[in-house]
Amino acid sequence: VAVALLRRTVPPFALLFLYFFVASLVAARIAGRGRMLLFNLAFVFLALGLFESVMSARSLSQDAFYKSPSFDARIVSHPELGYAAPPQAGQFRDVKRAPDGSVVFEAEYGVDANGLRVTPAKPGAPVYFFGDSFVFGEGINDAETLPHQYAELTGRQTFNLAMPGYGPHQMLRMLELDLPAQLGMPAPADVVYVAITAHIDRAAGRAYWDVNGPFYEVVGGTAQYLGPSGSVRPSSVWMQYLFGRSEIWSRIVRPQLELYGRDHDRERFVAIVATAARHAKQRWGASFRAVIWDVGPWIRPRDIRDADWIERELAQRGVTVIRVSRDDPKLDDDRYYIPIDGHPNGAGFARLAALLARQERSNAVATGTR
């Protein structure tokens, strides 16, 4: 923790801009022509360095950190998914603390022999749950996760195939290769994918922790796998490696780059999800539901615009969409989220599990299957 704090306290780009400030002043003193230009440029570098320092200090004062070795520490590289948990059962304890040392959350994670978060054993064809740290259940105990609560509520077997930081591209790759079958899981009767709008950028290969995740492009309205993101878009990886620790990059430049080509990134996201839904139906005859989690303390106006677009486009492709802001707006209340951290808590997932169960019963009645 001390090393991490030191690295954040001394931001490298602030030091780099300070160096350019001094170098420009020296150059201005010995230059003939262009002296005023160099002099003014020096103070531009000084302003950039001060911005880096102030923003880094502000982030440090707000960021929580892990006190104990977290579950993420055991993640290993995966040739198809970019990264995954090793196939090894275990029990892990995550403790996350605020900068003042107070506990943000303390949770026990049970992991099965496949490296997946445990769920209770139930009879019948299972439900596959896909997603990121939400579905995985970061910050909450096993019995509080969405797949676990859904299993207890409905009496159906569930498998938690989520992993912190994942997006729809990992889901589709797992379905294409039928990785669950390779792990000994029976074919699903239903598939549930929980999305946040940040998955748009993850599927576009912009997550610094997922530089070798599967990368897809839209070909004829369908998502086509091109290879690991790092080999398909190496320039994006290098940009993240070079500038990832810059506050100016993270707060100003990168958000603007993400807006460039946003429509294409959203189309890729929708194509990935629609292709996954079609794959589940064609291979197993399984239903597919996409949950758009568009409420909570971290939601921005841009997220709502993205969610509107995603819901409309997925519906046009015949994908069943559950929009949290519409179907259970009470989940926007802060009491359903871990303070400071922002992940949903067990009470929040209890509401979503109940919503999914009600929707499942309604579909069963409508189709005469129950």
C-alpha positions as CSV (number, residue, x, y, z in Angstrom):
1,V,0.0,0.0,0.0
2,A,2.9,2.4,0.9
3,V,4.4,1.9,-2.6
4,A,1.1,2.5,-4.3
5,L,0.6,5.7,-2.3
6,L,4.1,6.9,-3.1
7,R,3.5,6.3,-6.8
8,R,0.3,8.3,-6.7
9,T,1.8,11.0,-4.5
10,V,4.6,11.7,-7.0
11,P,2.7,11.7,-10.4
12,P,5.2,11.0,-13.2
13,F,3.7,13.3,-15.7
14,A,3.8,16.2,-13.2
15,L,7.6,15.6,-13.0
16,L,7.8,15.3,-16.7
17,F,6.1,18.7,-17.2
18,L,8.3,20.3,-14.6
19,Y,11.3,19.1,-16.5
20,F,9.9,20.6,-19.7
21,F,9.3,23.8,-17.8
22,V,12.9,24.1,-16.6
23,A,14.3,23.1,-20.0
24,S,12.1,25.7,-21.8
25,L,13.3,28.4,-19.4
26,V,16.9,27.5,-20.0
27,A,16.4,27.3,-23.8
28,A,14.7,30.7,-23.7
29,R,17.7,32.3,-22.0
30,I,20.2,31.1,-24.6
31,A,17.9,31.4,-27.6
32,G,18.0,34.2,-30.0
33,R,14.8,34.1,-32.1
34,G,11.8,32.5,-30.5
35,R,12.9,33.5,-26.9
36,M,9.4,34.8,-26.0
37,L,7.8,31.7,-27.5
38,L,9.9,29.4,-25.4
39,F,9.3,31.5,-22.3
40,N,5.6,31.3,-22.7
41,L,5.8,27.6,-23.5
42,A,7.6,27.1,-20.3
43,F,4.7,28.4,-18.3
44,V,2.3,26.3,-20.3
45,F,4.3,23.2,-19.1
46,L,4.2,24.6,-15.6
47,A,0.4,24.9,-15.7
48,L,0.1,21.3,-17.0
49,G,2.4,20.1,-14.2
50,L,0.3,21.9,-11.6
51,F,-2.9,20.4,-13.0
52,E,-1.4,16.9,-12.9
53,S,-0.3,17.4,-9.3
54,V,-3.6,18.8,-8.1
55,M,-5.7,16.2,-9.8
56,S,-3.5,13.4,-8.6
57,A,-3.8,14.7,-5.0
58,R,-7.5,15.0,-5.3
59,S,-7.8,11.4,-6.7
60,L,-5.6,10.1,-3.9
61,S,-7.8,11.8,-1.3
62,Q,-10.9,10.2,-2.8
63,D,-9.7,6.7,-3.8
64,A,-10.3,3.7,-1.7
65,F,-7.7,0.9,-1.8
66,Y,-7.4,-2.8,-0.9
67,K,-5.7,-3.5,2.5
68,S,-5.4,-7.2,2.1
69,P,-4.5,-9.2,-1.1
70,S,-7.7,-9.1,-3.2
71,F,-9.2,-11.7,-5.4
72,D,-7.9,-9.7,-8.4
73,A,-4.4,-10.6,-7.3
74,R,-4.9,-14.2,-8.4
75,I,-6.1,-13.4,-11.9
76,V,-4.0,-14.9,-14.7
77,S,-3.8,-14.4,-18.5
78,H,-6.1,-16.4,-20.7
79,P,-5.5,-17.0,-24.4
80,E,-9.1,-16.4,-25.5
81,L,-10.6,-14.1,-22.8
82,G,-7.5,-12.0,-22.0
83,Y,-7.6,-12.9,-18.4
84,A,-9.5,-15.2,-16.0
85,A,-9.3,-16.8,-12.6
86,P,-7.3,-20.0,-12.5
87,P,-9.3,-23.3,-12.1
88,Q,-8.7,-23.7,-8.4
89,A,-11.2,-23.8,-5.5
90,G,-10.6,-21.5,-2.6
91,Q,-11.9,-19.0,-0.1
92,F,-10.8,-15.4,-0.4
93,R,-11.2,-12.3,1.9
94,D,-11.3,-8.9,0.4
95,V,-11.0,-5.8,2.6
96,K,-11.3,-2.4,1.0
97,R,-10.5,0.7,3.0
98,A,-11.0,4.4,2.5
99,P,-8.0,6.8,2.5
100,D,-8.8,7.5,6.2
101,G,-8.4,3.8,7.0
102,S,-12.1,3.1,7.6
103,V,-13.5,-0.1,6.1
104,V,-15.5,0.3,2.8
105,F,-16.3,-3.3,2.6
106,E,-15.2,-6.7,4.0
107,A,-16.3,-9.7,2.1
108,E,-15.7,-13.5,1.7
109,Y,-15.5,-14.9,-1.8
110,G,-16.0,-18.6,-2.3
111,V,-14.6,-19.9,-5.6
112,D,-15.3,-23.3,-7.1
113,A,-12.9,-25.7,-8.9
114,N,-13.4,-23.7,-12.1
115,G,-12.3,-20.5,-10.5
116,L,-15.9,-19.1,-10.6
117,R,-17.9,-17.6,-7.7
118,V,-19.9,-20.3,-6.0
119,T,-23.6,-20.7,-6.3
120,P,-26.0,-23.1,-4.6
121,A,-26.6,-26.5,-6.2
122,K,-30.1,-26.8,-7.7
123,P,-31.8,-29.3,-10.1
124,G,-32.6,-28.7,-13.7
125,A,-31.2,-26.8,-16.6
126,P,-29.1,-23.9,-15.4
127,V,-29.1,-20.2,-15.9
128,Y,-25.8,-18.7,-17.1
129,F,-25.1,-15.2,-15.7
130,F,-22.5,-13.0,-17.5
131,G,-21.2,-9.6,-16.6
132,D,-18.4,-7.8,-14.7
133,S,-17.8,-7.0,-11.0
134,F,-21.5,-6.4,-10.5
135,V,-22.5,-9.9,-11.3
136,F,-19.3,-11.4,-9.8
137,G,-20.4,-9.6,-6.6
138,E,-17.4,-7.4,-5.7
139,G,-17.7,-6.3,-2.1
140,I,-20.4,-8.7,-1.0
141,N,-20.5,-12.2,0.4
142,D,-21.4,-15.3,-1.6
143,A,-25.1,-15.5,-0.6
144,E,-25.6,-11.8,-1.6
145,T,-24.6,-12.1,-5.3
146,L,-27.2,-11.8,-8.0
147,P,-26.8,-15.4,-9.3
148,H,-26.9,-16.8,-5.7
149,Q,-30.0,-14.9,-4.8
150,Y,-31.7,-15.7,-8.1
151,A,-31.0,-19.4,-7.5
152,E,-32.5,-19.3,-4.0
153,L,-35.5,-17.3,-5.1
154,T,-36.4,-19.5,-8.1
155,G,-35.0,-22.9,-7.1
156,R,-33.0,-23.0,-10.4
157,Q,-29.3,-23.8,-10.8
158,T,-27.2,-20.8,-11.8
159,F,-23.6,-20.4,-12.8
160,N,-21.7,-17.1,-12.2
161,L,-19.5,-16.7,-15.3
162,A,-18.7,-13.0,-14.5
163,M,-15.3,-11.6,-13.7
164,P,-14.4,-8.1,-12.5
165,G,-13.6,-5.9,-15.5
166,Y,-15.3,-8.2,-18.1
167,G,-17.6,-7.0,-20.9
168,P,-19.8,-8.5,-23.6
169,H,-16.8,-9.5,-25.7
170,Q,-15.8,-12.1,-23.1
171,M,-19.3,-13.4,-22.9
172,L,-19.5,-13.9,-26.7
173,R,-16.2,-15.6,-26.8
174,M,-17.2,-18.0,-24.1
175,L,-20.3,-18.8,-25.9
176,E,-18.6,-19.2,-29.3
177,L,-16.1,-21.7,-27.9
178,D,-18.5,-23.2,-25.5
179,L,-16.1,-22.8,-22.6
180,P,-18.7,-23.6,-20.0
181,A,-19.0,-27.1,-21.5
182,Q,-15.3,-27.5,-21.3
183,L,-15.6,-26.7,-17.6
184,G,-18.2,-29.4,-17.2
185,M,-21.3,-27.2,-17.0
186,P,-24.6,-28.5,-18.5
187,A,-26.2,-26.5,-21.3
188,P,-28.3,-23.6,-20.1
189,A,-32.0,-23.0,-20.5
190,D,-31.5,-19.2,-20.0
191,V,-28.7,-16.7,-20.3
192,V,-28.7,-13.4,-18.4
193,Y,-26.2,-10.6,-19.2
194,V,-25.9,-7.5,-17.0
195,A,-24.5,-4.5,-18.8
196,I,-23.4,-1.1,-17.8
197,T,-22.6,1.5,-20.5
198,A,-18.9,1.4,-19.7
199,H,-19.0,-2.0,-21.5
200,I,-19.2,0.0,-24.8
201,D,-15.6,1.2,-24.3
202,R,-14.4,-2.2,-22.9
203,A,-15.7,-4.0,-26.0
204,A,-13.8,-1.3,-28.1
205,G,-10.5,-2.4,-26.4
206,R,-10.1,0.7,-24.3
207,A,-9.8,-0.9,-20.8
208,Y,-6.1,-0.8,-19.6
209,W,-6.6,-4.0,-17.7
210,D,-7.9,-5.9,-20.7
211,V,-5.4,-5.2,-23.5
212,N,-5.6,-8.8,-24.8
213,G,-9.3,-9.4,-24.5
214,P,-11.2,-10.6,-27.5
215,F,-11.8,-8.0,-30.2
216,Y,-14.8,-7.9,-32.5
217,E,-15.9,-5.9,-35.5
218,V,-19.3,-5.6,-37.1
219,V,-19.6,-7.5,-40.3
220,G,-23.0,-7.7,-42.0
221,G,-24.7,-6.7,-38.7
222,T,-23.0,-9.6,-36.8
223,A,-20.0,-9.4,-34.5
224,Q,-17.0,-11.1,-36.0
225,Y,-14.0,-12.1,-33.9
226,L,-10.7,-10.7,-35.2
227,G,-8.3,-11.7,-32.4
228,P,-6.9,-10.4,-29.2
229,S,-7.3,-6.6,-28.8
230,G,-3.6,-6.0,-28.4
231,S,-2.8,-7.6,-31.7
232,V,-5.7,-6.0,-33.6
233,R,-5.3,-2.5,-32.2
234,P,-1.7,-2.3,-30.9
235,S,-1.7,1.6,-31.1
236,S,-4.5,1.7,-28.5
237,V,-2.5,-0.5,-26.1
238,W,0.6,1.6,-26.5
239,M,-1.3,4.8,-25.9
240,Q,-2.7,3.4,-22.7
241,Y,0.7,2.2,-21.5
242,L,2.3,5.6,-22.3
243,F,-0.4,7.9,-21.0
244,G,-2.5,5.8,-18.6
245,R,-1.1,7.5,-15.5
246,S,-1.7,11.0,-16.8
247,E,-4.6,12.9,-15.2
248,I,-4.8,15.1,-18.3
249,W,-5.1,12.0,-20.5
250,S,-7.6,10.3,-18.2
251,R,-9.8,13.3,-17.5
252,I,-9.6,15.3,-20.8
253,V,-8.0,13.6,-23.7
254,R,-9.3,10.1,-23.4
255,P,-13.0,11.1,-22.9
256,Q,-12.8,13.2,-26.0
257,L,-11.3,10.2,-28.0
258,E,-14.0,8.0,-26.7
259,L,-16.6,10.4,-28.1
260,Y,-15.0,10.1,-31.5
261,G,-16.5,7.2,-33.3
262,R,-19.0,6.6,-30.5
263,D,-21.7,5.5,-32.8
264,H,-19.5,2.8,-34.2
265,D,-18.5,1.6,-30.7
266,R,-22.2,1.4,-29.7
267,E,-22.9,-0.6,-32.9
268,R,-20.2,-3.0,-32.0
269,F,-21.6,-3.4,-28.5
270,V,-25.1,-4.1,-29.7
271,A,-23.8,-6.5,-32.4
272,I,-21.8,-8.5,-29.8
273,V,-24.9,-8.8,-27.5
274,A,-27.3,-9.6,-30.3
275,T,-24.8,-12.2,-31.7
276,A,-24.5,-13.8,-28.2
277,A,-28.3,-13.9,-27.9
278,R,-28.6,-15.6,-31.3
279,H,-25.8,-18.0,-30.4
280,A,-27.5,-19.0,-27.2
281,K,-30.8,-19.7,-29.0
282,Q,-29.3,-21.6,-31.9
283,R,-26.9,-23.8,-29.9
284,W,-29.1,-24.6,-26.8
285,G,-32.5,-23.1,-27.5
286,A,-31.9,-20.9,-24.5
287,S,-33.6,-17.6,-23.8
288,F,-31.5,-14.5,-23.5
289,R,-32.1,-11.4,-21.4
290,A,-29.9,-8.3,-21.4
291,V,-30.2,-6.2,-18.2
292,I,-29.1,-2.5,-18.7
293,W,-28.1,-1.2,-15.3
294,D,-28.5,2.5,-15.8
295,V,-29.0,3.9,-12.3
296,G,-26.7,4.5,-9.4
297,P,-24.3,7.0,-8.0
298,W,-21.9,6.8,-10.9
299,I,-24.4,7.5,-13.7
300,R,-23.7,10.5,-16.0
301,P,-26.0,12.1,-18.7
302,R,-24.0,10.4,-21.4
303,D,-24.8,7.0,-19.8
304,I,-28.5,7.7,-20.1
305,R,-28.1,8.6,-23.8
306,D,-26.1,5.4,-24.4
307,A,-28.7,3.3,-22.5
308,D,-31.5,4.8,-24.6
309,W,-29.7,3.9,-27.8
310,I,-28.7,0.4,-26.7
311,E,-32.3,-0.4,-25.5
312,R,-33.8,0.7,-28.8
313,E,-31.3,-1.1,-31.0
314,L,-31.3,-4.4,-29.0
315,A,-35.1,-4.4,-29.1
316,Q,-35.1,-4.0,-32.9
317,R,-32.9,-7.1,-33.0
318,G,-35.3,-9.1,-31.0
319,V,-33.3,-9.1,-27.8
320,T,-35.2,-9.1,-24.5
321,V,-34.1,-6.0,-22.6
322,I,-34.7,-5.2,-18.9
323,R,-33.9,-1.6,-18.2
324,V,-33.4,-1.0,-14.5
325,S,-34.3,2.7,-14.6
326,R,-37.7,1.8,-16.1
327,D,-38.4,-1.6,-14.5
328,D,-37.2,-0.9,-11.0
329,P,-36.4,2.9,-10.6
330,K,-36.0,2.5,-6.8
331,L,-32.6,0.9,-7.5
332,D,-31.4,4.5,-8.0
333,D,-31.5,4.9,-4.2
334,D,-28.0,5.1,-2.6
335,R,-29.0,2.5,0.0
336,Y,-28.6,-0.2,-2.6
337,Y,-24.9,0.6,-3.2
338,I,-21.8,0.2,-1.2
339,P,-20.8,3.7,0.1
340,I,-17.7,5.2,-1.5
341,D,-17.2,2.1,-3.6
342,G,-20.3,2.3,-5.7
343,H,-20.9,-1.4,-6.4
344,P,-24.5,-2.7,-5.7
345,N,-24.9,-4.3,-2.3
346,G,-26.9,-7.5,-1.4
347,A,-30.1,-5.5,-1.0
348,G,-29.7,-4.1,-4.5
349,F,-29.2,-7.5,-6.0
350,A,-32.2,-8.9,-4.1
351,R,-34.4,-6.4,-5.9
352,L,-32.9,-7.3,-9.3
353,A,-33.2,-11.0,-8.6
354,A,-36.9,-10.5,-7.8
355,L,-37.3,-8.4,-10.9
356,L,-35.8,-11.2,-13.1
357,A,-37.9,-13.8,-11.4
358,R,-41.1,-11.8,-12.0
359,Q,-40.2,-11.3,-15.6
360,E,-39.5,-15.0,-16.0
361,R,-42.9,-15.9,-14.5
362,S,-44.7,-13.4,-16.8
363,N,-43.0,-14.8,-19.9
364,A,-43.8,-18.4,-18.8
365,V,-47.5,-17.5,-18.4
366,A,-47.6,-15.6,-21.7
367,T,-46.1,-18.5,-23.6
368,G,-48.0,-21.2,-21.7
369,T,-44.9,-23.0,-20.5
370,R,-45.9,-23.0,-16.9
